[in-house]
């Protein structure tokens, strides 16, 4: 796989880590406006990064969370969870 594949996966993982941390924080601080704004910012960024990755390298998640190209591209490896 090209270096950009790994770079984009790393960027997605970093943003999703921020989302996990913000979720945990917001579970105990549900009225923190700044944290909610940060969460929404990173949620939008995560969606954009995943969309860009999928355009270049194929789907990330199964069960309707990612589209498939034609022909069915879920049998193309490596899958993101294998790297």
N, C-alpha and C positions, 0 to 999 in steps of 0.2 A: 504494500500500500504506500502511496506517496506521503511525504512528511506532513502535508496539509491535512490529511485524514486524521492523524494523531493530534495535531494542533487543535483542530476543530473539536474533537472529542474532549480534549483537556479543557478547552474553553467552556463547553457545555457542562462538564463535571464541576468546574469551579463555580459557575453561576448557580447550578442546582444545589451545591453545597450551601451557598449563601441563602437560598430559599429554604432549605431545611432548618438552618439556624434561625432565620427570621420567623419561621413557623413556630418553632419551639418557644422563642421569645414572646411572640404574639399570643400564644396559648395562655401565658401568665400575665400579659400586659395588653389586653385587647383594646384599650383606649389610646394607645400610643400612635398618634397620627403620623409622626415621622417614620416610624417603623412600617406602618401600613403603606405609606408612599414608597418606601424602599422596596417592600415586598412586591408591590404592583410594578415598579420599574424593572426589577429583576425577573418577574414572571413574563413580562413582555419581551425582555432581552432573551430569556431562555427559549421562548417560542420562536423568535426570529433566528437564533443560532441553530435550533433543531431543524427549522424549515430549510435553511441554507445547507446544512449538512445533508439532509435528505435529497435535495435537488442534485447534489454532486455525487453522493455515495450510496444512496438508497435508504430504505426505511430503518428507523431506530427502534420502534416499539410495535408490537403485534396487537391483535384484538381491536382493530379499528382506530387505533391511536395514530397510525401512520398509513399513508396511502401506498399503493403498489403501482409500479409502472407496468407496461405491457412489454414483454411477457412478464408473468409473475416473478418478482425479483427477491422473494424471501428465501430462495435457495442459493443466492449469491453469497459467498463467504469472503472474508471473515465477517461474522456478525459483530456488532459493537461490543457485546458482552464477552466476546472471545479474545479481544485485544487487551 
